[in-house]
Amino acid sequence: MGNIGASEIITKEPLYKRFELSSLDYSEIIEIIFYEGFVDCFCPYCGKSSIFSGKLDVNQQQEKVNTQFSLSSFPGGGGGTVKIFQKPELYSLNFYCSRHTNHILNVVYKIENGSLTKIGQSPSLFEIQRGVFKKYKTVLGENYNDLYNSIMFYSSHFGVAAFAHLRRILENYFMRMAHEQCKKESNWNEKQFREARFIEKLELLKNNLPETLIQNPRIYSIISKGIHELSEEECLLYFEAVKECVFLCLDDTIEENRRIKSKENIKTELSRIDNKLNNK
Ligand SMILES: [Zn+2]
């Protein structure tokens, strides 16, 4: 399963994504379904980021010990894991906000048919991620709705729909800005651009698109594909990486805007001082 931990499954992975038990070892499964550590995420009740900590009740602690004991008594590794988790079972976890114990994050896992799935979460993945992405509202303007929808679809495990909205941000925000820049260039062929297909447009605008989006060949190849060419699995697989790229580009834009604003403020302040000195 790579290096994703129990906390990342809660803060990053959508509901209903299946993790095959055969791809995990005992300790990883135990760590996920009986996770007692910290979850660092946005608390929708506090309205700011917080640290939640997990606490198992007495029954769960006993169950954890029993499971560990049963697993250790099975010789021969992986086969034992599957035997232990053969019966469908639910595991629910509670995490408490460090600011207020009434702010509770609940997570429910189901083990069934050889796989582990997160089947419930409250507040939802969308709500806890919203704290991270709402800062892009000002910079994205009307395109913010696409970001909102994209993350909402992803948190419910709808890959193509999530990806389609992410692609619209690319098209209606980044490519539109790049197009405005390109139109100012003397050798720009607007007619050729208007008649081009999406992938050709992307190619024509390449030099004016954020480096983060075009630098990585895998990201570039995935964003240049038509939506109908992408499978549900492919969209889910690449969603996080492409979304992080978009966030990085938006962070750059925010930083750039902040610098421009700062420079303007300095200019205004200096001219205010000048005026004051001249009026003396
Ligand atoms: Zn809180």
Residues whose N, C-alpha, C, O or C-beta is under 5 A from the ligand:
A	BS01	ZN	C43 Y45 C46 S50 C97 R99 H100 H103
